[in-house]
Amino acid sequence: MRPQSHPPRPTRQARRGFTIVELIVAVMIMSVGVLGLASTAAVVNRQMGGGARRALSASVAQSRFETLRSTPCAYIVTGTASSRGITESWVATSAGNRQFTVSDTVTFPNPRGVRTQVYRSYVRC
């Protein structure tokens, strides 16, 4: 009788699967990508919040300009007001010919402190 022969063992190149080093490198690359996505999401969230506050301040200034446009010339004066957590102060100067130049300085809270935005417009009466 002949002795039974075992099938030949596959060589290293013929084996399937991943080595532990390849697996660790893949996990490291994946973790860097996930951390990048998380930081990007935080930046986008902060930018959206800032945009909402700037839009609200622009809305307050637009409302002030519309109020001054509906006011007779004799009653257009410099003043201050606060609404919706936003403080504004406006300066109306006569530009002649029944026209005023209005500069509205709007101050609103920001996560990094207080932000000031200046809006300018012409008001005819």
Helices and strands as residue ranges (DSSP letters): G 12-14, H 20-69, G 73-75, E 79-83, E 86-96, E 99-110, E 113-124
